[in-house]
Amino acid sequence: MKLVWKGVYKSKDQLPVGELPAHAVKYKEPDSMLKLNIVASLFVIPVIILIVLAIIIKSLLIGDLVGNSIFNLWGILFAFLMILPHEYLHAIVFPKGEKVELWVSPKALGVFVISTAPISKGRFIFLSLLPNIVFGFIPLIIWIFLPHDLAITEIVFSFAFLSLLFGVGDYLNVFNATFQMPKGSLQQLSGMNSYWYMPK
């Protein structure tokens, strides 16, 4: 994987166009970064449900309701500092030697990586989920079992919560791949859109 910093994203015309086979099928997905973020924001709902379940489980474990003081400024700061490492974890899952571009979109308040390398359905789903597992789900599980009266407990919760929220666009990718890609198909990015096709 060769990660290349491309700078500020302004138009989908800047994005690399992949060589797609004639039988490639375009995903049913938003065709702009802004629309993509709007649709992806719906995945905030399952994240909130997951957080509520974690709070309930922790409350049952400690035998008392988890208090209101579960947010911490340091945890929030650390989550923001992990935005670039989040994208790096996406990038390392692309095949070895493939070029991966890193873009920042101030207008859409996002950072993203893109590569036109074709990858399997399973690999694409793993690629999409990896940083959310590392920075979100695992810290949330750790938080459940941390003693409630430690200062680090609030930091871990805030970090996990925000990191999970940062992954809403990734969850949309997983949803689309799960329900649109047939078993054995390949996924490929080209420009603003994703495509799938069966290898020949």
Z-matrix of the N, CA and C atoms (Angstrom, degrees):
N
C 1 1.453
C 2 1.531 1 110.04
N 3 1.325 2 116.14 1 127.20
C 4 1.464 3 121.32 2 177.75
C 5 1.530 4 108.24 3 -114.50
N 6 1.333 5 116.39 4 105.30
C 7 1.461 6 121.21 5 -177.79
C 8 1.523 7 109.50 6 -84.33
N 9 1.339 8 115.57 7 125.46
C 10 1.469 9 121.75 8 -177.16
C 11 1.527 10 109.39 9 -121.79
N 12 1.322 11 116.78 10 122.95
C 13 1.464 12 122.16 11 176.89
C 14 1.527 13 109.21 12 -75.31
N 15 1.346 14 116.84 13 122.55
C 16 1.463 15 120.67 14 -176.47
C 17 1.526 16 112.75 15 -108.02
N 18 1.326 17 118.51 16 -14.15
C 19 1.462 18 120.22 17 176.63
C 20 1.513 19 113.89 18 95.43
N 21 1.327 20 115.09 19 -146.99
C 22 1.469 21 121.97 20 -173.12
C 23 1.526 22 110.66 21 -84.08
N 24 1.322 23 114.16 22 127.82
C 25 1.465 24 120.42 23 176.94
C 26 1.526 25 109.16 24 -84.71
N 27 1.332 26 116.30 25 125.34
C 28 1.462 27 121.35 26 179.66
C 29 1.522 28 112.57 27 -120.84
N 30 1.325 29 116.41 28 -31.47
C 31 1.460 30 120.50 29 -176.02
C 32 1.523 31 110.36 30 -148.66
N 33 1.336 32 116.17 31 147.55
C 34 1.466 33 119.57 32 179.51
C 35 1.526 34 112.10 33 -65.28
N 36 1.345 35 116.72 34 -14.56
C 37 1.465 36 120.51 35 176.70
C 38 1.529 37 112.07 36 -67.54
N 39 1.336 38 117.05 37 -18.29
C 40 1.463 39 121.37 38 179.15
C 41 1.532 40 112.56 39 -75.76
N 42 1.321 41 116.42 40 -22.12
C 43 1.462 42 120.86 41 -171.95
C 44 1.529 43 112.28 42 -77.21
N 45 1.327 44 116.65 43 148.57
C 46 1.472 45 119.87 44 -178.88
C 47 1.531 46 111.64 45 -67.52
N 48 1.321 47 114.88 46 144.46
C 49 1.467 48 121.19 47 178.84
C 50 1.524 49 108.07 48 -106.18
N 51 1.319 50 116.45 49 125.22
C 52 1.451 51 120.99 50 -177.72
C 53 1.523 52 112.70 51 -85.83
N 54 1.321 53 115.41 52 158.47
C 55 1.465 54 120.92 53 174.06
C 56 1.520 55 108.19 54 -86.02
N 57 1.324 56 115.33 55 103.63
C 58 1.460 57 121.30 56 -175.30
C 59 1.528 58 110.92 57 -101.14
N 60 1.320 59 117.75 58 144.64
C 61 1.469 60 119.41 59 173.86
C 62 1.527 61 110.18 60 -69.34
N 63 1.318 62 116.30 61 159.00
C 64 1.474 63 121.30 62 -176.35
C 65 1.522 64 112.46 63 -61.13
N 66 1.331 65 117.02 64 -26.91
C 67 1.466 66 119.64 65 -176.69
C 68 1.530 67 113.24 66 -92.68
N 69 1.355 68 117.68 67 10.73
C 70 1.468 69 120.77 68 178.46
C 71 1.523 70 111.02 69 -65.20
N 72 1.325 71 115.68 70 140.62
C 73 1.471 72 122.18 71 -178.32
C 74 1.530 73 109.04 72 -111.71
N 75 1.312 74 116.19 73 125.55
C 76 1.462 75 121.43 74 179.62
C 77 1.530 76 110.31 75 -73.30
N 78 1.339 77 116.52 76 136.59
C 79 1.457 78 120.47 77 175.32
C 80 1.522 79 110.61 78 -59.62
N 81 1.311 80 115.99 79 149.14
C 82 1.463 81 120.66 80 167.90
C 83 1.519 82 105.59 81 -84.74
N 84 1.337 83 115.65 82 99.29
C 85 1.458 84 121.24 83 -174.50
C 86 1.526 85 109.76 84 -155.21
N 87 1.340 86 118.42 85 164.02
C 88 1.465 87 121.60 86 178.22
C 89 1.529 88 111.35 87 -59.00
N 90 1.340 89 115.95 88 148.60
C 91 1.466 90 120.15 89 -176.53
C 92 1.522 91 113.77 90 -105.22
N 93 1.333 92 117.22 91 14.65
C 94 1.467 93 120.61 92 174.56
C 95 1.520 94 108.75 93 -145.02
N 96 1.340 95 115.97 94 156.95
C 97 1.456 96 121.18 95 -178.29
C 98 1.527 97 111.20 96 -62.55
N 99 1.343 98 116.70 97 -38.11
C 100 1.457 99 120.83 98 -179.16
C 101 1.531 100 110.71 99 -66.80
N 102 1.333 101 117.34 100 -46.59
C 103 1.472 102 121.09 101 178.43
C 104 1.523 103 110.82 102 -63.66
N 105 1.324 104 115.45 103 -37.49
C 106 1.457 105 120.39 104 178.62
C 107 1.523 106 110.78 105 -60.27
N 108 1.335 107 116.79 106 -44.01
C 109 1.460 108 121.04 107 179.77
C 110 1.520 109 112.03 108 -66.29
N 111 1.331 110 116.83 109 -35.57
C 112 1.466 111 120.59 110 179.49
C 113 1.529 112 110.49 111 -65.52
N 114 1.340 113 115.82 112 -47.91
C 115 1.467 114 120.26 113 179.31
C 116 1.531 115 110.45 114 -65.12
N 117 1.342 116 116.21 115 -42.18
C 118 1.465 117 120.53 116 -179.03
C 119 1.525 118 111.85 117 -63.25
N 120 1.338 119 117.04 118 -27.98
C 121 1.468 120 120.21 119 -178.83
C 122 1.533 121 112.55 120 -62.31
N 123 1.333 122 117.05 121 -18.58
C 124 1.468 123 120.27 122 176.58
C 125 1.527 124 111.03 123 -63.68
N 126 1.328 125 116.47 124 -24.55
C 127 1.460 126 120.08 125 -179.03
C 128 1.528 127 112.17 126 -77.97
N 129 1.332 128 117.09 127 0.25
C 130 1.463 129 120.67 128 170.63
C 131 1.535 130 109.22 129 -63.36
N 132 1.330 131 116.41 130 -33.04
C 133 1.471 132 120.85 131 -176.72
C 134 1.528 133 112.10 132 -60.39
N 135 1.361 134 119.90 133 -53.06
C 136 1.468 135 117.82 134 177.73
C 137 1.525 136 113.62 135 -64.17
N 138 1.351 137 117.31 136 -29.07
C 139 1.468 138 119.64 137 176.54
C 140 1.526 139 109.52 138 -64.72
N 141 1.331 140 117.40 139 -45.00
C 142 1.473 141 121.25 140 178.54
C 143 1.530 142 110.45 141 -61.28
N 144 1.337 143 116.31 142 -41.43
C 145 1.469 144 120.38 143 178.48
C 146 1.527 145 110.28 144 -61.36
N 147 1.340 146 116.61 145 -43.22
C 148 1.466 147 120.95 146 178.56
C 149 1.531 148 111.09 147 -61.88
N 150 1.328 149 116.52 148 -42.97
C 151 1.467 150 120.94 149 179.59
C 152 1.526 151 110.93 150 -63.79
N 153 1.332 152 117.07 151 -43.25
C 154 1.460 153 121.43 152 178.98
C 155 1.533 154 110.34 153 -61.58
N 156 1.335 155 116.64 154 -42.52
C 157 1.468 156 120.62 155 177.96
C 158 1.531 157 110.70 156 -62.01
N 159 1.332 158 117.03 157 -40.68
C 160 1.462 159 120.94 158 178.70
C 161 1.522 160 110.87 159 -63.67
N 162 1.337 161 116.62 160 -41.06
C 163 1.468 162 120.98 161 178.57
C 164 1.525 163 110.50 162 -64.32
N 165 1.334 164 116.50 163 -41.42
C 166 1.469 165 120.70 164 178.81
C 167 1.528 166 110.54 165 -63.24
N 168 1.342 167 116.63 166 -45.60
C 169 1.466 168 120.76 167 179.89
C 170 1.521 169 110.85 168 -61.60
N 171 1.341 170 116.67 169 -45.38
C 172 1.472 171 119.63 170 179.59
C 173 1.526 172 110.99 171 -64.05
N 174 1.332 173 116.48 172 -40.28
C 175 1.469 174 120.13 173 178.67
C 176 1.526 175 110.97 174 -61.14
N 177 1.336 176 116.73 175 -39.55
C 178 1.469 177 120.86 176 178.40
C 179 1.531 178 110.58 177 -67.75
N 180 1.323 179 117.19 178 -37.82
C 181 1.460 180 121.04 179 -179.12
C 182 1.524 181 112.42 180 -67.62
N 183 1.338 182 116.75 181 -39.28
C 184 1.471 183 119.37 182 -178.17
C 185 1.524 184 111.67 183 -89.47
N 186 1.340 185 116.46 184 -6.91
C 187 1.456 186 120.38 185 177.60
C 188 1.514 187 114.18 186 74.67
N 189 1.321 188 116.34 187 18.95
C 190 1.459 189 120.81 188 -179.97
C 191 1.526 190 108.11 189 -155.00
N 192 1.311 191 116.42 190 155.78
C 193 1.457 192 120.41 191 179.78
C 194 1.522 193 109.87 192 -70.81
N 195 1.337 194 116.00 193 129.54
C 196 1.468 195 120.38 194 177.39
C 197 1.520 196 108.59 195 -61.18
N 198 1.335 197 116.58 196 129.81
C 199 1.461 198 121.19 197 -174.45
C 200 1.514 199 114.25 198 -71.96
N 201 1.323 200 114.88 199 -178.55
C 202 1.465 201 121.12 200 -178.89
C 203 1.524 202 112.83 201 -75.81
N 204 1.317 203 117.14 202 -20.10
C 205 1.466 204 120.16 203 -175.03
C 206 1.531 205 110.71 204 -86.55
N 207 1.332 206 115.50 205 64.73
C 208 1.462 207 119.16 206 -180.00
C 209 1.529 208 111.69 207 -110.40
N 210 1.323 209 117.27 208 -6.46
C 211 1.463 210 120.28 209 178.24
C 212 1.518 211 110.03 210 -98.83
N 213 1.324 212 115.03 211 144.08
C 214 1.451 213 121.30 212 -176.04
C 215 1.528 214 109.29 213 -141.25
N 216 1.312 215 116.73 214 133.62
C 217 1.461 216 122.19 215 -177.52
C 218 1.526 217 112.05 216 -60.56
N 219 1.340 218 117.53 217 -36.69
C 220 1.463 219 120.79 218 179.94
C 221 1.527 220 110.53 219 -64.93
N 222 1.317 221 116.49 220 -40.98
C 223 1.460 222 120.07 221 178.91
C 224 1.515 223 111.66 222 -62.80
N 225 1.337 224 115.78 223 -40.24
C 226 1.465 225 121.13 224 178.27
C 227 1.528 226 109.99 225 -65.05
N 228 1.345 227 116.71 226 -43.78
C 229 1.465 228 121.86 227 178.71
C 230 1.535 229 111.05 228 -60.89
N 231 1.326 230 117.10 229 -45.43
C 232 1.470 231 121.29 230 179.22
C 233 1.529 232 111.47 231 -61.46
N 234 1.329 233 116.27 232 -36.91
C 235 1.466 234 119.89 233 178.92
C 236 1.531 235 110.46 234 -63.25
N 237 1.329 236 116.51 235 -42.25
C 238 1.466 237 119.96 236 177.84
C 239 1.530 238 111.48 237 -66.41
N 240 1.329 239 116.10 238 -34.78
C 241 1.469 240 120.05 239 178.78
C 242 1.530 241 111.90 240 -68.45
N 243 1.315 242 116.78 241 -19.36
C 244 1.467 243 121.16 242 -178.99
C 245 1.529 244 113.16 243 -90.96
N 246 1.329 245 117.91 244 5.65
C 247 1.470 246 120.26 245 -178.66
C 248 1.530 247 110.94 246 -61.37
N 249 1.323 248 117.58 247 -47.18
C 250 1.474 249 119.72 248 179.18
C 251 1.531 250 112.04 249 -70.05
N 252 1.348 251 119.48 250 -43.69
C 253 1.470 252 118.63 251 173.49
C 254 1.535 253 112.64 252 -59.17
N 255 1.326 254 117.10 253 -32.67
C 256 1.470 255 121.82 254 175.59
C 257 1.533 256 109.65 255 -57.30
N 258 1.317 257 116.00 256 -47.90
C 259 1.465 258 119.98 257 -179.28
C 260 1.529 259 111.23 258 -69.34
N 261 1.328 260 116.27 259 -33.18
C 262 1.463 261 119.36 260 178.25
C 263 1.530 262 110.97 261 -63.90
N 264 1.335 263 116.64 262 -38.50
C 265 1.462 264 120.05 263 177.80
C 266 1.532 265 111.27 264 -64.48
N 267 1.336 266 116.56 265 -34.05
C 268 1.474 267 118.61 266 172.25
C 269 1.531 268 109.37 267 -62.60
N 270 1.317 269 115.55 268 -47.87
C 271 1.464 270 121.81 269 -172.00
C 272 1.524 271 113.11 270 -62.34
N 273 1.339 272 117.76 271 -38.91
C 274 1.466 273 119.94 272 -174.27
C 275 1.524 274 112.84 273 -69.10
N 276 1.325 275 117.73 274 -13.49
C 277 1.468 276 120.16 275 -179.50
C 278 1.534 277 111.50 276 -83.62
N 279 1.330 278 116.90 277 -17.61
C 280 1.464 279 119.00 278 175.33
C 281 1.524 280 109.30 279 -64.72
N 282 1.333 281 117.82 280 154.28
C 283 1.467 282 120.70 281 -177.59
C 284 1.526 283 113.20 282 -54.98
N 285 1.318 284 115.21 283 149.22
C 286 1.461 285 122.40 284 -179.53
C 287 1.527 286 111.07 285 -58.19
N 288 1.338 287 115.85 286 133.48
C 289 1.457 288 121.39 287 177.39
C 290 1.515 289 115.10 288 87.08
N 291 1.336 290 117.55 289 -8.62
C 292 1.464 291 120.40 290 -179.20
C 293 1.529 292 111.11 291 -80.26
N 294 1.325 293 116.27 292 143.39
C 295 1.464 294 121.67 293 178.14
C 296 1.529 295 109.97 294 -77.12
N 297 1.332 296 115.90 295 130.27
C 298 1.462 297 122.54 296 177.43
C 299 1.524 298 107.74 297 -123.97
N 300 1.326 299 116.71 298 124.36
C 301 1.467 300 121.14 299 -178.70
C 302 1.528 301 110.66 300 -96.04
N 303 1.342 302 115.65 301 139.73
C 304 1.458 303 122.74 302 177.91
C 305 1.520 304 108.94 303 -111.25
N 306 1.334 305 116.01 304 122.63
C 307 1.458 306 122.50 305 -178.37
C 308 1.524 307 110.61 306 -123.16
N 309 1.329 308 115.51 307 153.68
C 310 1.458 309 121.25 308 171.85
C 311 1.523 310 107.84 309 -123.00
N 312 1.346 311 115.69 310 135.64
C 313 1.465 312 120.88 311 -178.95
C 314 1.525 313 109.74 312 -121.53
N 315 1.343 314 117.57 313 92.73
C 316 1.471 315 120.15 314 179.73
C 317 1.528 316 112.33 315 -59.50
N 318 1.322 317 116.99 316 -36.08
C 319 1.465 318 120.97 317 -177.95
C 320 1.527 319 111.41 318 -63.23
N 321 1.332 320 115.96 319 -40.60
C 322 1.462 321 120.45 320 -179.77
C 323 1.528 322 111.90 321 -95.64
N 324 1.341 323 117.03 322 4.40
C 325 1.465 324 122.94 323 -178.71
C 326 1.522 325 111.47 324 52.99
N 327 1.326 326 115.59 325 49.53
C 328 1.454 327 119.00 326 -177.02
C 329 1.510 328 114.29 327 -145.07
N 330 1.319 329 114.46 328 160.73
C 331 1.454 330 123.81 329 172.96
C 332 1.521 331 105.77 330 -126.33
N 333 1.329 332 118.05 331 141.11
C 334 1.455 333 118.93 332 -179.02
C 335 1.521 334 111.21 333 -152.74
N 336 1.330 335 114.82 334 158.54
C 337 1.462 336 121.10 335 174.46
C 338 1.523 337 108.35 336 -115.81
N 339 1.326 338 115.12 337 152.99
C 340 1.457 339 120.21 338 178.96
C 341 1.527 340 109.28 339 -146.25
N 342 1.321 341 114.88 340 141.24
C 343 1.462 342 121.82 341 174.17
C 344 1.519 343 107.35 342 -144.56
N 345 1.316 344 116.15 343 145.01
C 346 1.463 345 119.84 344 179.75
C 347 1.535 346 111.37 345 -92.25
N 348 1.330 347 117.21 346 10.41
C 349 1.465 348 120.66 347 178.37
C 350 1.523 349 110.35 348 -70.47
N 351 1.332 350 118.62 349 130.31
C 352 1.463 351 120.64 350 176.49
C 353 1.533 352 111.04 351 -72.37
N 354 1.334 353 116.34 352 138.49
C 355 1.468 354 120.70 353 178.34
C 356 1.524 355 109.25 354 -138.42
N 357 1.314 356 116.00 355 160.66
C 358 1.457 357 120.97 356 -178.49
C 359 1.527 358 110.82 357 -70.60
N 360 1.313 359 115.71 358 161.95
C 361 1.467 360 121.93 359 177.92
C 362 1.529 361 111.00 360 -57.15
N 363 1.340 362 116.17 361 -48.25
C 364 1.463 363 119.91 362 -179.61
C 365 1.513 364 113.05 363 -62.53
N 366 1.330 365 115.86 364 -40.07
C 367 1.469 366 120.05 365 179.61
C 368 1.520 367 110.82 366 -67.10
N 369 1.331 368 117.29 367 -38.40
C 370 1.461 369 120.36 368 179.07
C 371 1.527 370 111.10 369 -65.68
N 372 1.326 371 116.50 370 -41.12
C 373 1.472 372 119.85 371 178.02
C 374 1.525 373 110.14 372 -64.47
N 375 1.333 374 117.12 373 -43.15
C 376 1.466 375 120.90 374 177.57
C 377 1.517 376 110.65 375 -63.39
N 378 1.333 377 116.84 376 -43.58
C 379 1.467 378 122.72 377 177.87
C 380 1.531 379 110.45 378 -56.25
N 381 1.325 380 116.11 379 -43.08
C 382 1.462 381 121.10 380 -177.69
C 383 1.523 382 112.17 381 -69.66
N 384 1.335 383 117.11 382 -34.73
C 385 1.465 384 120.81 383 -173.92
C 386 1.533 385 114.22 384 -91.02
N 387 1.333 386 117.68 385 -23.51
C 388 1.465 387 120.42 386 -170.93
C 389 1.530 388 114.84 387 -50.40
N 390 1.339 389 120.72 388 -54.72
C 391 1.474 390 118.29 389 -178.47
C 392 1.516 391 113.26 390 -65.04
N 393 1.333 392 117.09 391 -28.63
C 394 1.465 393 119.99 392 179.19
C 395 1.527 394 111.44 393 -73.13
N 396 1.329 395 115.91 394 -30.80
C 397 1.462 396 120.05 395 174.56
C 398 1.527 397 109.71 396 -70.13
N 399 1.346 398 115.91 397 -47.25
C 400 1.469 399 121.40 398 -175.64
C 401 1.528 400 112.26 399 -67.32
N 402 1.339 401 117.29 400 -46.86
C 403 1.466 402 120.94 401 -174.48
C 404 1.532 403 114.07 402 -96.44
N 405 1.327 404 117.37 403 -15.07
C 406 1.455 405 120.10 404 -176.55
C 407 1.512 406 114.56 405 -115.27
N 408 1.320 407 116.96 406 -64.99
C 409 1.462 408 120.74 407 -171.90
C 410 1.527 409 112.35 408 -67.77
N 411 1.333 410 117.60 409 -47.55
C 412 1.470 411 120.02 410 -179.59
C 413 1.532 412 111.88 411 -62.20
N 414 1.363 413 119.89 412 -47.72
C 415 1.468 414 118.90 413 175.73
C 416 1.533 415 113.07 414 -59.60
N 417 1.349 416 117.18 415 -33.76
C 418 1.466 417 119.24 416 178.72
C 419 1.530 418 110.62 417 -65.99
N 420 1.335 419 116.70 418 -41.41
C 421 1.468 420 120.62 419 176.79
C 422 1.531 421 110.12 420 -62.89
N 423 1.344 422 116.53 421 -42.76
C 424 1.468 423 120.86 422 178.06
C 425 1.519 424 110.04 423 -60.38
N 426 1.345 425 116.71 424 -43.08
C 427 1.469 426 121.49 425 -179.13
C 428 1.522 427 111.61 426 -58.29
N 429 1.319 428 116.85 427 -39.97
C 430 1.469 429 120.71 428 -178.74
C 431 1.524 430 111.29 429 -55.89
N 432 1.334 431 116.43 430 -36.68
C 433 1.466 432 120.04 431 -174.44
C 434 1.526 433 113.92 432 -99.48
N 435 1.332 434 117.74 433 -2.29
C 436 1.464 435 120.30 434 175.77
C 437 1.521 436 110.44 435 -74.99
N 438 1.335 437 117.89 436 143.92
C 439 1.474 438 120.21 437 173.93
C 440 1.528 439 110.28 438 -56.28
N 441 1.318 440 116.74 439 136.59
C 442 1.458 441 120.63 440 -172.06
C 443 1.530 442 113.46 441 -69.83
N 444 1.330 443 117.88 442 -22.45
C 445 1.461 444 120.36 443 -173.80
C 446 1.529 445 113.99 444 -93.29
N 447 1.329 446 117.77 445 8.41
C 448 1.463 447 120.27 446 177.59
C 449 1.527 448 110.52 447 -87.34
N 450 1.336 449 117.00 448 145.67
C 451 1.467 450 121.24 449 178.88
C 452 1.534 451 111.02 450 -63.15
N 453 1.339 452 115.85 451 -36.47
C 454 1.465 453 119.57 452 -177.07
C 455 1.540 454 111.64 453 -67.78
N 456 1.306 455 116.89 454 -22.32
C 457 1.470 456 120.53 455 -178.28
C 458 1.529 457 110.74 456 -61.58
N 459 1.328 458 116.73 457 -45.24
C 460 1.464 459 120.77 458 178.36
C 461 1.533 460 111.10 459 -65.46
N 462 1.334 461 116.21 460 -37.49
C 463 1.466 462 120.60 461 179.13
C 464 1.526 463 110.11 462 -62.98
N 465 1.316 464 116.60 463 -45.95
C 466 1.470 465 121.32 464 -178.54
C 467 1.527 466 110.83 465 -63.81
N 468 1.334 467 117.00 466 -41.52
C 469 1.467 468 119.58 467 179.78
C 470 1.528 469 110.83 468 -63.31
N 471 1.310 470 117.06 469 -48.09
C 472 1.467 471 121.11 470 -179.02
C 473 1.524 472 110.88 471 -61.32
N 474 1.324 473 115.73 472 -42.27
C 475 1.466 474 121.33 473 179.14
C 476 1.532 475 110.59 474 -62.23
N 477 1.326 476 116.77 475 -47.98
C 478 1.461 477 121.58 476 -178.38
C 479 1.522 478 111.61 477 -64.63
N 480 1.319 479 116.48 478 -44.93
C 481 1.468 480 121.90 479 -177.64
C 482 1.530 481 110.94 480 -60.22
N 483 1.331 482 115.77 481 -51.10
C 484 1.465 483 119.79 482 -178.06
C 485 1.533 484 111.12 483 -68.06
N 486 1.324 485 117.32 484 -38.56
C 487 1.461 486 120.67 485 178.81
C 488 1.525 487 111.28 486 -61.83
N 489 1.329 488 116.89 487 -38.96
C 490 1.463 489 120.92 488 177.11
C 491 1.525 490 110.88 489 -66.07
N 492 1.315 491 116.97 490 -38.03
C 493 1.473 492 120.79 491 178.26
C 494 1.523 493 111.36 492 -67.01
N 495 1.329 494 116.81 493 -35.36
C 496 1.468 495 120.44 494 179.32
C 497 1.530 496 112.09 495 -63.90
N 498 1.328 497 116.83 496 -17.14
C 499 1.460 498 120.46 497 -175.79
C 500 1.513 499 115.71 498 -91.98
N 501 1.346 500 118.72 499 11.31
C 502 1.469 501 119.61 500 -174.33
C 503 1.529 502 112.71 501 -59.24
N 504 1.324 503 117.46 502 -36.45
C 505 1.467 504 120.12 503 177.66
C 506 1.518 505 111.62 504 -66.51
N 507 1.319 506 116.62 505 -33.65
C 508 1.457 507 121.39 506 178.17
C 509 1.531 508 110.91 507 -68.26
N 510 1.334 509 116.13 508 -38.18
C 511 1.467 510 119.35 509 179.52
C 512 1.527 511 110.74 510 -66.46
N 513 1.323 512 116.54 511 -33.00
C 514 1.467 513 120.01 512 175.48
C 515 1.527 514 110.10 513 -64.61
N 516 1.331 515 117.14 514 -41.23
C 517 1.469 516 120.79 515 176.81
C 518 1.524 517 111.57 516 -60.72
N 519 1.326 518 115.95 517 -42.35
C 520 1.458 519 120.85 518 179.23
C 521 1.529 520 110.22 519 -64.54
N 522 1.324 521 116.33 520 -43.05
C 523 1.467 522 121.29 521 178.82
C 524 1.523 523 110.63 522 -59.77
N 525 1.335 524 116.55 523 -48.33
C 526 1.465 525 120.98 524 -179.41
C 527 1.524 526 111.77 525 -63.45
N 528 1.328 527 116.75 526 -44.41
C 529 1.460 528 119.83 527 -179.92
C 530 1.528 529 111.23 528 -64.36
N 531 1.310 530 116.19 529 -41.47
C 532 1.468 531 120.91 530 -178.23
C 533 1.517 532 111.82 531 -62.99
N 534 1.327 533 116.79 532 -42.57
C 535 1.464 534 120.18 533 -172.52
C 536 1.530 535 115.03 534 -100.43
N 537 1.344 536 117.29 535 -8.85
C 538 1.468 537 119.04 536 -179.50
C 539 1.522 538 113.75 537 -112.86
N 540 1.329 539 117.42 538 -26.13
C 541 1.466 540 119.87 539 -176.63
C 542 1.529 541 111.20 540 -92.44
N 543 1.333 542 117.53 541 126.25
C 544 1.467 543 119.79 542 174.42
C 545 1.531 544 111.34 543 -69.75
N 546 1.311 545 116.28 544 159.62
C 547 1.464 546 121.30 545 176.51
C 548 1.524 547 109.55 546 -60.48
N 549 1.330 548 115.82 547 134.55
C 550 1.455 549 120.81 548 178.29
C 551 1.517 550 114.83 549 87.23
N 552 1.338 551 116.87 550 -1.69
C 553 1.465 552 119.81 551 -178.52
C 554 1.528 553 110.83 552 -83.61
N 555 1.329 554 115.57 553 164.69
C 556 1.459 555 123.17 554 176.92
C 557 1.518 556 109.65 555 -109.22
N 558 1.318 557 116.10 556 148.32
C 559 1.466 558 122.29 557 177.10
C 560 1.514 559 107.98 558 -110.23
N 561 1.340 560 115.85 559 141.43
C 562 1.465 561 120.00 560 177.68
C 563 1.523 562 109.71 561 -146.45
N 564 1.322 563 115.32 562 134.97
C 565 1.457 564 121.70 563 174.97
C 566 1.521 565 109.22 564 -88.23
N 567 1.318 566 115.88 565 142.23
C 568 1.460 567 121.38 566 175.20
C 569 1.513 568 107.72 567 -151.72
N 570 1.336 569 116.24 568 115.16
C 571 1.454 570 119.51 569 -174.51
C 572 1.517 571 110.22 570 63.94
N 573 1.323 572 116.01 571 -131.93
C 574 1.459 573 121.21 572 -177.54
C 575 1.529 574 112.26 573 -84.57
N 576 1.320 575 117.00 574 -11.84
C 577 1.456 576 120.13 575 -168.59
C 578 1.526 577 114.96 576 -114.41
N 579 1.317 578 114.28 577 160.20
C 580 1.456 579 122.26 578 174.28
C 581 1.519 580 109.11 579 -104.06
N 582 1.321 581 115.48 580 148.74
C 583 1.462 582 121.97 581 178.38
C 584 1.523 583 108.57 582 -133.54
N 585 1.334 584 115.40 583 156.69
C 586 1.459 585 119.84 584 171.67
C 587 1.526 586 108.48 585 -131.79
N 588 1.307 587 114.38 586 152.98
C 589 1.461 588 119.43 587 176.09
C 590 1.516 589 109.72 588 -159.62
N 591 1.318 590 115.47 589 157.58
C 592 1.458 591 122.01 590 177.36
C 593 1.531 592 108.33 591 -86.13
N 594 1.332 593 117.69 592 130.89
C 595 1.472 594 119.32 593 178.36
C 596 1.526 595 110.70 594 -67.86
N 597 1.320 596 116.28 595 148.07
C 598 1.469 597 120.36 596 178.60
C 599 1.518 598 110.71 597 -102.05
